[in-house]
Amino acid sequence: MAEFSAEVYQNEFLSDGATDVHAIVTVTCSGAGTAGGGTAGGVAEIIMVDTSGSMSGRNIEAAKHAAQVAVDQVLDGTWFAIVGGSHVAHRAFPYPNARVAMVQMEPGARAEAKRAISMMAPGGGTAMSTWLRLADQLFETVPQATQRHAILLTDGKNESEPRANLSAAVRDVTGHFQCDARGVGSRWQVDELREIATALLGTVDLIADPSEIAADFEALMRASMARGVASADLRVWAPQGAQVLFVRQVAPTVEDLTTRRSDVNPLTGAYPTGSWGDESRDYHVAVRVASKPVGSEQLAARVQLAVNGEVVSSGLVKAKWSDDDSLTTRINPEVAHYTGQTELAAAIQEGLAAKASGDEATATVKLGRAVQLAQQTGNAEATTRLRKVVDIDSEEQGTVRLKRNTSTLDEMALDTASTKTTRVRR
């Protein structure tokens, strides 16, 4: 049975007149087991493969092989389906003439699914909204599956429909299933797949070479099958009159959960975290409370993780007002670290966007700040990726020069990895 624990890291002391309380809450899960938690038919998986004309050649062959590898990782009893996507979406397996929309995995179904994948052929344009809507319809046919996950792979832009169509589809399916999105090569748009993955509590990443798709798909499916907790909510209680400023996941990736709040009661909000395996995640919670006289103490927030409505772990965020500068000016290392990591992600994305629009001055400032933040937070991987886009004169000062004729793949790799954080050293 899964066990959860929560630890709170903060500086409790506020100066006279101060109101904002920040804390990092680390939630750890152990003993999660495997997907479905022993409940037959409680899990559903869909693999969405781009079959547009641009996938012709190495990409489609590598994608078909990767989908077959992923199918081999799906546990018996899991509901599953394969979707081929172009300017329209079609169900590749179960076969279109099948009377059921999804089937449960067993040896015969596994073999037929792989045969169906082998018959996929490229053609047409790209309209990812149709892929997401078909996946949603398929998931709806198995209401007993409370854990729903999809993988989406594309190599191109969503060029066969207005962007608004994709955004509308993302909004409509949010909360129905989780989705990891992957782009192969350099012709797809990071912001399109980030929109999908962020809303659907998944990850976005670049696969630079088609030969790497299979290993990525295998890892994604293994991770999904290892998540024995179907879904959980982070609950934040704040006292009457207080305001929750934001709730963010800050490790292993930066994800702002603030706008996803649903009310449990007037003082408590629930923020979806998706499914869990044996892992640890860090959350940054900020609360504004009314200032109190020096010497006063109060509970600023209670942060809990709830599974199926049952609270399984809890941590307390406190506030103490003091006139001792040695206490109130102390910066909590966890809060400082993840504040920097969040700003780093924004600086990279804003810098690359400015560079793409031709605003070199803004791009230089933003990417320079990113270099500085990467150095301050010890994110060596980000520094390495930044060096492929800028020449660094001083990491400490954030002094950089934009490189000319940079590789599109290098810029996309920096962009997709921008939200990946390094854990604070404790």
C-alpha positions in Angstrom: 0.0 0.0 0.0 1.3 3.4 -0.9 2.6 5.6 1.9 3.0 9.4 1.6 5.0 11.8 3.8 5.3 15.6 3.7 8.2 17.9 4.9 8.0 21.7 5.0 11.0 23.9 4.5 10.7 27.6 5.2 11.8 30.6 7.3 8.9 31.1 9.7 10.1 34.5 10.8 8.5 37.7 9.3 9.5 41.2 10.0 7.1 43.8 11.5 4.5 44.6 8.9 5.4 41.6 6.6 2.5 39.5 5.2 3.8 37.0 2.7 4.8 33.5 3.7 6.7 31.1 1.4 7.4 27.4 1.9 8.7 24.4 -0.1 6.7 21.3 0.7 8.3 18.0 -0.3 5.9 15.1 -0.8 7.3 11.6 -1.0 5.5 8.4 -2.1 6.7 4.9 -1.4 5.2 1.5 -2.0 3.0 2.7 -4.8 3.0 -0.6 -6.6 2.0 -0.9 -10.2 -0.7 0.8 -12.3 -4.2 -0.2 -11.3 -3.1 -1.2 -7.8 -4.3 -4.7 -8.4 -7.7 -3.6 -9.7 -8.5 -5.3 -13.0 -9.4 -2.9 -15.7 -8.6 0.2 -13.7 -6.0 1.5 -16.1 -6.2 2.7 -19.7 -3.4 3.7 -22.2 -3.5 5.3 -25.6 -0.6 5.8 -28.0 -1.1 8.6 -30.5 1.2 8.5 -33.5 1.5 11.2 -36.1 0.8 9.6 -39.5 0.8 12.8 -41.5 2.7 13.1 -44.8 5.7 14.7 -43.1 6.4 11.5 -41.2 7.3 9.6 -44.4 10.6 7.8 -44.3 12.7 7.2 -41.2 10.2 9.0 -38.9 7.2 6.8 -39.5 9.3 3.6 -39.4 10.9 4.6 -36.1 7.6 5.7 -34.7 5.9 2.4 -35.5 8.8 0.5 -33.9 8.6 2.7 -30.9 4.8 2.2 -30.5 5.4 -1.6 -30.7 8.0 -1.4 -28.0 5.6 0.6 -25.9 2.9 -2.0 -26.4 5.2 -4.6 -25.0 5.5 -2.6 -21.7 1.7 -2.4 -21.2 0.6 -4.7 -18.3 -2.0 -7.4 -19.0 -5.5 -6.2 -18.1 -4.8 -2.6 -19.1 -7.3 -1.1 -21.5 -5.5 0.3 -24.5 -5.9 1.6 -28.0 -3.7 3.0 -30.8 -4.6 6.2 -32.6 -3.1 7.4 -35.9 -3.3 11.1 -36.4 -3.1 13.4 -39.4 -5.6 16.2 -40.4 -8.1 13.6 -39.0 -7.7 11.0 -36.3 -8.5 7.3 -36.8 -8.4 4.3 -34.5 -5.7 2.0 -35.7 -6.4 -0.6 -33.0 -8.8 -2.0 -32.0 -9.4 -2.2 -35.7 -12.0 0.3 -37.1 -14.6 -2.4 -37.6 -14.2 -3.7 -34.1 -17.3 -3.5 -31.9 -15.3 -2.2 -28.9 -13.3 1.1 -28.7 -10.6 -0.3 -26.4 -9.5 -3.8 -25.4 -7.8 -5.2 -22.4 -4.2 -6.2 -22.9 -3.5 -10.0 -23.2 -1.1 -11.9 -25.5 -3.4 -12.1 -28.5 -4.4 -8.4 -28.3 -0.7 -7.5 -27.9 0.2 -9.3 -31.1 -2.7 -7.8 -33.1 -1.9 -4.3 -31.8 1.6 -4.6 -33.1 0.4 -5.9 -36.5 -2.0 -3.0 -36.7 0.8 -0.6 -36.0 2.9 -2.1 -38.7 0.2 -1.2 -41.2 0.2 2.5 -40.4 1.0 4.6 -43.5 1.8 8.4 -43.7 -0.4 10.9 -45.5 -2.4 14.1 -45.0 -1.8 17.1 -42.8 -1.7 17.7 -39.0 -4.6 18.6 -36.7 -3.8 17.5 -33.2 -7.2 18.6 -31.8 -8.7 15.7 -33.6 -6.2 13.3 -32.0 -7.0 14.6 -28.5 -10.7 14.5 -29.0 -10.7 10.9 -30.3 -8.5 9.8 -27.4 -11.0 11.4 -25.0 -13.9 9.6 -26.7 -12.0 6.3 -26.4 -11.2 6.8 -22.7 -14.9 7.6 -22.1 -15.8 4.1 -23.2 -14.0 2.6 -20.1 -15.4 4.5 -17.2 -14.0 1.8 -14.9 -10.5 3.0 -15.8 -9.7 5.7 -13.3 -6.0 6.0 -14.3 -5.8 7.2 -17.9 -2.6 8.1 -19.7 -1.6 8.8 -23.3 1.6 9.4 -25.3 1.5 11.8 -28.2 4.2 11.9 -30.9 4.5 14.4 -33.8 7.1 15.7 -36.1 5.4 18.8 -37.4 3.4 21.9 -36.8 -0.4 21.8 -36.2 -0.8 23.4 -39.6 -4.2 21.9 -40.7 -6.4 23.8 -38.3 -6.5 27.2 -36.5 -4.5 27.2 -33.2 -7.7 28.0 -31.4 -9.0 24.6 -32.3 -6.1 22.9 -30.5 -6.5 25.2 -27.5 -10.2 24.4 -27.3 -9.6 20.7 -27.5 -7.0 20.9 -24.7 -9.4 22.8 -22.5 -12.2 20.3 -23.2 -10.1 17.2 -22.3 -8.2 18.7 -19.3 -8.8 16.6 -16.3 -9.9 13.6 -18.3 -6.5 12.0 -18.9 -2.7 12.7 -18.6 -0.6 13.0 -21.7 3.2 13.0 -22.3 4.0 14.8 -25.6 7.0 14.3 -27.7 8.3 16.0 -30.9 10.8 14.3 -33.2 13.2 16.4 -35.3 13.1 20.2 -35.7 9.9 21.0 -37.6 7.4 20.9 -34.7 6.6 23.8 -32.3 7.5 23.6 -28.7 4.7 25.9 -27.5 2.1 23.6 -29.1 3.2 20.5 -27.3 3.9 22.4 -24.1 0.3 23.6 -24.1 -0.9 20.0 -24.4 1.5 18.5 -21.8 1.1 21.3 -19.3 -2.7 21.2 -19.2 -2.7 17.4 -19.2 -0.2 17.0 -16.3 2.4 15.4 -18.6 5.9 16.2 -19.9 7.1 17.6 -23.2 10.5 16.7 -24.7 12.5 16.8 -27.9 13.6 13.6 -29.6 16.4 14.8 -31.9 16.8 11.7 -33.9 14.1 9.1 -34.9 16.4 6.3 -33.6 15.8 7.6 -30.1 12.0 7.3 -30.1 11.8 3.7 -29.0 13.9 4.2 -25.9 11.8 7.2 -24.9 8.5 5.5 -25.5 9.7 2.4 -23.5 10.7 4.7 -20.6 7.4 6.6 -20.7 5.3 3.5 -20.7 7.4 1.8 -18.0 6.9 4.9 -15.8 3.2 5.0 -16.4 2.9 1.3 -15.5 4.8 1.9 -12.3 2.3 4.5 -11.0 0.2 2.6 -8.6 -1.7 5.7 -7.3 -4.2 6.7 -10.0 -4.5 10.4 -8.9 -4.0 12.7 -6.0 -4.7 16.3 -5.0 -2.6 18.7 -3.2 -4.8 20.5 -0.7 -4.0 23.9 0.7 -5.9 25.3 3.6 -5.4 29.0 4.6 -7.1 30.8 7.5 -10.0 33.2 7.1 -8.9 36.4 5.4 -5.7 34.9 4.0 -4.9 34.7 0.2 -3.1 31.8 -1.5 -0.8 33.7 -3.9 0.3 30.6 -5.8 0.9 26.9 -5.8 3.6 25.5 -8.0 5.2 22.2 -8.5 8.9 23.1 -8.7 10.6 19.6 -8.9 11.2 17.6 -10.9 9.7 20.2 -13.3 8.1 23.6 -12.9 4.3 23.5 -13.3 2.1 26.3 -12.1 -1.0 24.7 -10.5 -2.6 28.0 -9.2 -5.3 28.3 -11.8 -6.3 24.6 -11.5 -7.7 25.1 -8.0 -11.1 23.6 -7.1 -12.7 24.4 -3.8 -12.9 21.7 -1.2 -14.5 24.2 1.2 -14.3 28.0 1.6 -10.8 27.8 3.2 -9.3 24.9 1.3 -8.4 24.5 -2.4 -7.4 21.2 -4.2 -4.8 21.2 -6.9 -4.5 18.1 -9.2 -1.1 16.3 -9.2 -2.0 13.3 -11.4 -0.8 9.8 -10.8 2.1 8.7 -8.5 4.7 6.1 -8.4 7.6 5.8 -6.0 8.9 9.3 -6.2 9.3 12.7 -4.5 8.0 16.1 -5.7 8.5 19.6 -4.4 5.9 22.3 -4.3 6.2 26.0 -3.6 3.3 27.5 -1.7 2.9 31.2 -1.1 0.3 32.7 1.2 -0.5 36.3 2.2 -1.8 36.7 5.7 -2.7 39.8 7.7 0.3 41.3 9.6 0.3 40.7 13.3 2.2 42.4 16.2 5.8 41.4 16.9 5.8 38.2 19.0 2.6 36.8 17.4 2.4 33.4 15.8 -0.1 31.8 13.5 -0.7 28.9 11.2 -0.4 30.4 7.7 -1.3 27.2 5.7 -1.9 23.5 6.0 -0.7 21.5 3.0 -2.0 18.0 2.5 -2.0 15.3 -0.1 -5.3 13.5 -0.6 -6.0 10.3 -2.5 -9.6 9.4 -3.3 -10.6 12.2 -0.9 -8.6 10.8 2.0 -5.8 12.9 3.4 -2.6 10.7 3.4 0.0 13.3 4.5 0.1 16.8 5.9 2.6 19.6 6.6 2.2 22.9 8.4 3.3 26.4 7.2 3.8 28.8 10.1 4.3 32.5 10.5 6.1 34.2 13.4 6.6 38.0 13.6 9.9 39.2 15.0 12.0 42.4 15.3 15.2 40.3 15.2 16.8 41.0 11.8 19.1 38.0 12.1 15.9 35.8 12.0 13.7 37.7 9.6 16.4 38.4 6.9 17.5 34.8 6.7 16.7 33.3 3.3 15.5 29.7 3.4 17.8 27.8 0.9 14.9 25.7 -0.5 12.7 28.7 -1.2 15.6 30.6 -2.7 16.7 27.7 -4.9 13.3 27.0 -6.4 12.5 30.7 -6.8 15.6 30.9 -8.9 14.7 27.8 -10.9 11.2 29.1 -11.7 12.7 32.4 -12.9 15.3 30.5 -14.9 12.6 28.7 -16.8 10.8 31.9 -17.6 14.0 33.7 -18.7 14.9 30.9 -21.1 11.5 30.8 -22.7 11.2 34.6 -22.9 14.7 34.9 -24.3 14.2 32.4 -27.0 10.8 33.9 -28.0 12.5 37.3 -28.3 15.3 35.8 -30.4 12.8 34.2 -32.7 11.0 37.6 -33.2 14.3 39.4 -34.0 14.5 41.3 -30.7 18.1 40.6 -30.0 18.4 43.2 -27.2 15.7 41.5 -25.1 17.0 38.1 -26.0 20.5 39.0 -24.8 19.2 40.3 -21.5 16.9 37.4 -20.8 19.4 34.7 -21.8 22.1 36.5 -19.8 19.8 36.4 -16.8 19.2 32.7 -17.5 23.0 32.0 -17.4 23.3 33.9 -14.1 20.4 32.0 -12.6 21.7 28.6 -13.8 25.0 29.3 -12.1 23.4 30.5 -8.9 21.1 27.4 -8.6 23.7 24.9 -9.7 21.8 23.9 -12.8 24.8 22.7 -14.9 22.6 21.1 -17.5 20.9 24.4 -18.3 24.3 26.1 -18.5 25.5 23.5 -21.0 22.4 24.0 -23.1 22.7 27.7 -22.9 26.3 27.6 -24.2 25.0 26.3 -27.5 22.9 29.4 -28.0 25.0 32.1 -26.4 28.7 32.9 -25.8 29.2 33.4 -22.1 31.6 36.1 -21.0 30.6 36.0 -17.3 28.3 33.5 -15.6 28.2 35.5 -12.4 27.3 38.7 -14.1 25.1 37.1 -16.8 27.1 38.7 -19.6 26.5 36.9 -22.9 26.5 37.4 -26.7 24.0 35.7 -29.0 25.6 33.1 -31.2 25.0 33.4 -35.0 23.5 30.5 -37.0 22.6 28.4 -34.0 21.1 25.0 -34.5 17.3 24.9 -34.4 17.6 21.6 -32.5 19.9 23.2 -29.9 17.3 26.0 -29.3 14.5 23.5 -29.1 16.4 21.3 -26.6 17.0 24.4 -24.4 13.3 25.4 -24.6 11.9 21.9 -23.8 14.3 21.4 -20.9 13.7 24.9 -19.4 11.2 23.6 -16.9 13.3 20.7 -15.7 14.8 21.6 -12.3 17.7 20.4 -10.2 16.8 19.3 -6.7 18.0 21.5 -3.9 21.0 20.0 -2.0 20.1 19.4 1.6 
